[in-house]
């Protein structure tokens, strides 16, 4: 019999090892809790594993030790239905990230409080990203929310796995309360009408137009302000270029405050150490594909003028070589 609150991890030479994965809302953990994890793992010969769902697994455990592990952690076994809300992945958002546009931590923790481990027609994952960089991978979650300057965009039907599917945009520019109410409506509609299938499979079976119309009509009928249906779209585009920014830097062109970072490092790769020297290390960030130098400088608390001067010294030198 499977030990309570554990998952079978491996069978080797007839011996079974198990893992426990206590729930950590949003992946936040206090130092004293982390110390407790370490002590328990050491005592029972386990290994700590950081999971993609922002949890900490203790694996390599024996069946007879599982009850004691939970007791020493001071936690109830993390139980749930096979088909339930498995995780709510949350990015740092405006609480911790300089690029955040919305408070993903507040929204994500509220969704976790409402839904984690609740029974569903199939497994369901949520993702809350505070900006279009989507570090919480919201576009490949069953329900994904992405923050923009205008509010929250809600996507449905995403999934990874063997048959990946990008989510469909259901609504855009929502406030905090409307976002929660819309997600409540999506979950209720899914639970009442789906077979044993992920939200994306359900949408593919009935059609996104029907799903969208039914959900938004139900939302409006609940007495809230109607939300206009968002057209089916591709995933969020990279950050748009600023008005007046360069459409494409060419060899020999001077670097300006409006130059796009990706263009700068493509045309003048010798500028990469300069950018890193100013503390702009994440040059492969999705924002770099469409972000002007002056905006990136502002986000990093730098002088765009000084950056331009130093970058052009390198650009001119490389052109002369």
Steps between C-alpha positions, in 0.01 A plus 500: 500500500626846413607691814270792578612826345781344295572420136685193378819624335703195404520121524856368487599143583154453648542793738257790484580860583248776552478878498297755691431847367362740761304788359675839484260767369676699231830330583554725802666338800629639830862427595397297804275281283782447253728399787237250613486348150877460505507338841223251417654410163836437666345293781314268262757481221295706256600738225348847456370581152376842388204429273372691197181570695689712757500234770771307685482123471669263742573187299679172559291415809395161634131415538532438873643849555229704326276554804796609710618737227166681495489508880847651528419754232201595714269481199196309388569269205458692174205310361292562192290326238673350198314757292526828681665841491862392520683829520476877474834625370575862586769738379642778727288777340514857626574379854853390409574560130600822325309394188176412675186675378245336732499339845529134401582393856173635640292349219689172494473441875128571489453249218705250698280557805182449298594206282804295597415127523134561407355216292466562125405295190874461433821641637514878483793738529497878533767758432512867598758723329540865596614610152503370139840334555282232665759345730222289656435347154138611513443441129544121545278466807138388503421846635766764453499866597747756366540855630522796263492878538120478457429224750478121479464290182340160557591194291340156507590156370878502507703191581848358454573127497497267202240707316575865582233761445516878531217662692222700331451858614162527669508861621740791530564800724305379803524631855582277796142426606374437145790264437412291803131496406577398143723217617226388740263492202744305282556240773128459566420460129783250456395291800139486386556420132834327439568130483826359636704744292727800545352844430684516168354166391156617610537819295618306196196272529232770528681783321652814650221722366239306701720480809567873487137596438364272773751608764466873433121477485497322835729764644269778378190319627651495848437874512851619426596733219526308176849428371544525124629180348866517409576376149700182473860612487852377486694498829604838637733676262837624623497842658414751229759748380467846642365770271784641293737215579724351235331242281836332439859594575750448217881482505638851505190651660551681832335350806229725640276496804228359276710211370360156578725292726479190282605711198794648689649165600429349158673779305766581757564183706803663663253715698386202707773543767411870525132423562590236755741740664207732561312215669280406202581131502177343370556588135310188392189618685189510276477874560832550320337410170285812502619729776675828432825577680348799680220290649737225614726766652208645694398159632857437618540849648769599250571808292407437138735780397802334667406164351478644149839671537677184617330274247588727211866499601500125452285513186730753331809304599357176361412672171857621459647154544 
